[in-house]
Amino acid sequence: MADYSNKLYHQLEQETGIQTGYIRTGSVFLAQTQDRLISLKRINSRLNVIGIPSEIISPKKVAELHPLLNVHDLVGAMHVPEDAVVSSADVALALASAASQNGVQIYDRTSVLHVMVKKGQVTGVETDKGQIECQYFVNCAGQWAYELGLSNEEPVSIPLHACEHFYLLTRPLETPLQSNTPTIVDADGRIYIRNWQGGILSGGFEKNPKPIFTEGKNQLEIQNLQEDWDHFEPLLSSLLRRMPDLETLEILKLVNCPETFTPDMRCIMGESPSVRGYFVLAGMNSAGLSFGGGAGRYLAEWMVHGSPSENIWELDLKRFGALQSSRTFLRHRVMEVMPLLYDLKVPRWDFQTGRQLRTSPLYDRLDAQGARWMEKHGFERPKYFVPPDKDLLALEQSKTFYKPDWFEIVESEVKCCKEAVCVIDMSSFTKFEITSTGDQALEVLQYLFSNDLDVPVGHIVHTGMLNQGGGYENDCSVARLSKRSFFMISPTDQQVHCWAWLKKHMPEDSNLLLEDVTWKYTALNLIGPRAVDVLSELSYAPMTPDHFPSLFCKEMSVGYANGIRVMSMTHTGEPGFMLYIPIEYALHVYNEVMSVGQKYGIRNAGYYALRSLRIEKFFAFWGQDLNTLTTPLECGRESRVKLEKGMDFIGRDALLQQKQNGVYKRLTMFILDDHDTDLDLWPWWGEPIYRNGQYAGKTTSSAYSYTLERHVCLGFVHNFSEDTGEEQVVTADFINRGEYEIDIAGHRFQAKAKLYPVTSLFTHKRRKEDVELSDLHGK
Amino acid sequence: MPAPTQLFFPLIRNCELSRIYGTACYCHHRHLCCSSPYLAQSRLRCTPPPAYATFCRPKEGWWQHTQGRRYASTPQKFYLTPPQVNSILKANEYSFKVPEFDGKNVSSVLGFDSNQLPANAPIEDRRSAATCLQTRGMLLGVFDGHAGCACSQAVSERLFYYIAVSLLPHETLLEIENAVESGRALLPILQWHKHPNDYFSKEASKLYFNSLRTYWQELIDLNTGESTDIDVKEALINAFKRLDNDISLEAQVGDPNSFLNYLVLRVAFSGATACVAHVDGVDLHVANTGDSRAMLGVQEEDGSWSAVTLSNDHNAQNERELERLKLEHPKNEAKSVVKQDRLLGLLMPFRAFGDVKFKWSIDLQKRVIESGPDQLNDNEYTKFIPPNYYTPPYLTAEPEVTYHRLRPQDKFLVLATDGLWETMHRQDVVRIVGEYLTGMHHQQPIAVGGYKVTLGQMHGLLTERRAKMSSVFEDQNAATHLIRHAVGNNEFGTVDHERLSKMLSLPEELARMYRDDITIIVVQFNSHVVGAYQNQD
């Protein structure tokens, strides 16, 4: 996005003749610590493969690039020579004038009162100067976008919140810097420094930000938007440490200019899930200028073509729901987000604020047993369980790019899943029920889903919900509860998106009933070979594959509780069951499972174990590996598509075409060969994949496989033509014939590519001689 | 007696020991209290006539006790480490911040810090703080008990309810009464902000409620129908008087439950002063009965601090009080009504709750004591009738109410019992709190505003400000900080750890000789809000 902005701003001056202050200065990102350098190296290898030149340089080289810098405490830096600076006001002016030239009308000093909506479609805008009819409305009101969104009759919730942001302007230096002196980003010092009219412009993202406008425009604070030098002191110290010669430079002023932040540090764009034609682009997290151009382009594509040309689910408004719109939540969260911009981001970090919002009824029970939590869509999910004898304090601070200290904990959980039985609370999954009086439910779902849903009652179908291009809008499991009702399970963060997608494609006045039952059920996943024994003991029903085949759903009793929806599937490929338990029974069923399970060695497990299990089994997850631009054919899921199910479904044409022409990328599993788990940097996601030395794609997720004793990465392999760079068809043969390397922060590791999971994983048997007495201990 | 002398000398320098021995006396509640003219701390002095001499605890026993302590541990062992000192000082500290999202009406009170340091065992001071839920405003008060803590405890539990009820509009009173009548849930009146150690008596709760209900029923009956604005000053005065009246009545009527019966008598026969502030927007009312004090911290334009007293002490140092007492009683009592700076030669504060010994007629006192429980009958203090007791009542709980309209320069209010004021000058109190609070917040922001300032100069200035902020102020609580100074200040006005440690390690029996109970509430005002109010008008 930033790249497009750069190009756009570069051309803008030529197109419009308005000075934008565009100077290609380049920028230098400093590292004071080894960890920071690792993080820069990771970014560097990603930039290189998308064609943005950059390099890691030594402190000495940094000193050459910028005369004023103190480099004694640096361990390295990243230089991006093509970065540029512009003047934001001038850019805005240039864009506005370019737009006017193309017939855009701009109303100055006009405030929008609210957006007029009829039948869920934007029809116009009511301003203080009258009405304007329109089909599309884009809310890019920045820090006021939240309020504007709420001013609608049908409110559009846009979770963002402003913080005061300070930057310093100085008078010119005695010997001004050359105009192309690079911009400096010293993230460890929390500051950025650039030239400004012969002097210096420097600001930063402090540890203790000051949120503002919590109560909206009318808040008292508005009059207090003043310089706060005491607040700026740490940043000033940092600046003088970086450039000691500035001591004698005279201050012009300290500017207090609020910036808008979102709950997850990514901007918000896209169409509202509730109002058609209502688009949003806001919450730029202080990167408005650098991302503005690119974001604008994607939004334009979205409005014109119905979807942007890149996968931008991570920026989609629909990743949030009303639940992220509490002002208190936003206020607290942005106080964490703003410093995070310059914090070191290590793998698997979690937000600390705005937590414990949605929890399973078992939360306290699990917490007391040592659960450590992560959050998705406001829902607390266990990561792993700290055994009672482990040092808790040390674990909480595991910030590393290397082997994390929960390694052994997760290992024992995984082992237990493989050999005995584990229980994982998976209540966060989004759960919908679709029922109808007649066959409408089946008809609609057959049209929306790629797999054949006309299966006997009690069967579960894994299927994608595709868009016109055949890409995954959602990846879910659907159980047919009865002839006319279906139970649908999708990823946690699909709650808003999936709802909107279903609503959009459901006939308006049908007898279809769509209900979000996420909150009604607690989901327990019993994973492991002994899950069968636990369940049959609790239900007095035979659970063997003969009686309860795989991918089957039955309502049955567990303990005293009746009507528990038991499904023979696990999301990981291990044997086991999902239990969908009406929440009031949750504690009872959990207690029963744990007490009966004791003799089978049951224990709690968390999502890290789950992740390791599913990645080694090559199970792709929507939102990580799959997105709106990946099709089932591209990830080896032909079996989940029934092109000839007797009726059309969304995306069928695209898939047919793809089947004929072949795919241009293919999800592949990589097993790292020469990677030392203890000493080497761990893969995360987004690492470049090299095939025969050529860049071929990026990884999407990774995990350590305790069974293979290797790291496993999933990622898409493309076939870029060596001459033109054009994408070519990827065949299984193409994948298999390559020699692969994965680049982790500049270091390439050899990797074996696999298109299908390693079969030995499914027939794991413990060797007799490995059995020891401790295996007899209850866990 | 060489041993005790050695123990004492390093501690009391100028004190004449003979006097301490001579005037040791028994003050209610199995509690020893020494009073010498030099120390002059005991609120209530009873000089027992010879006939009662036997009731004074034998001195020997007392000394033996101290001696035992001495043998058990050498004086050096009394020194406390700084963390120990802190844990003593912080044991009772409490802070309350008015929540940020306080509806639309942003409060003029930012919050308050409070703390207390006992000298008596158990401590006789009490404190209360609460937000009025049915009207606006916040109530804060300190209560200094004497002759036990029963009265101060009762007042700390009850007074704010009486005030809140007095402030309630007629309709709300009706609504509450109807709710009681029909067994519906009651409207909450007060939101208390209590330290875990601040307790409420469970046993008396029903009794107290009934008295309060009678009060509001009378308020309802008295209502003439015309909805006049409730005058805060009048409400405060009524509430004080009414509560004191109820305390007196409850003791006269008694209670069938013997525990309660004894409790109401103890409440009535002990006493308490009260200093209560009511803050609502820019309107600050202080109602004071006795010798606790309310002091406003004002920051002058040059950043310096000055103290504005918002209450008058009701004691012998107050000419107008002396005048009032003389006027209220016949001329022939002019000499006896205040003797040795004490009311009837006994009581230091000239106004107080309880203390029915100074309010009831001799007949009534005798009747109540005789019909009362044995514990009361055996207690010589209660039996003892003050000398020259001709025209009761000599004592009233009626407060003097001061009104102050808050200005942006009024940064905080200190409410404290006399334990603080007798060790520190008001000017010092305000300066110490003021510097503490500005150190915490930098109330005066720096602005470059056109001056030539280099980055280096600014940096120097800022680091200096920061250092100032972080160095001395290990206290998180302004009241704790003030107590640290009150107890530990040396002649140079700085905290001396050795002195602090010595003072805090005094055995229970001796602490009262060096200081009184200290209770402090520091209320911080929100200058922005106060300023905004001002601009509105």
Chai-1 contact restraints between the chains, C-beta under 6 A:
chainA,res_idxA,chainB,res_idxB,connection_type,confidence,min_distance_angstrom,max_distance_angstrom,comment,restraint_id
A,W229,B,I446,contact,1.0,0.0,6.0,A-B,restraint_1
A,D230,B,H442,contact,1.0,0.0,6.0,A-B,restraint_2
A,E233,B,L462,contact,1.0,0.0,6.0,A-B,restraint_3
A,L236,B,H459,contact,1.0,0.0,6.0,A-B,restraint_4
A,L240,B,H459,contact,1.0,0.0,6.0,A-B,restraint_5
A,L246,B,L455,contact,1.0,0.0,6.0,A-B,restraint_6
A,E247,B,L455,contact,1.0,0.0,6.0,A-B,restraint_7
A,E247,B,G456,contact,1.0,0.0,6.0,A-B,restraint_8
A,T248,B,T454,contact,1.0,0.0,6.0,A-B,restraint_9
A,L249,B,L455,contact,1.0,0.0,6.0,A-B,restraint_10
A,E250,B,K452,contact,1.0,0.0,6.0,A-B,restraint_11
A,E250,B,T454,contact,1.0,0.0,6.0,A-B,restraint_12
A,I251,B,V448,contact,1.0,0.0,6.0,A-B,restraint_13
A,I251,B,V453,contact,1.0,0.0,6.0,A-B,restraint_14
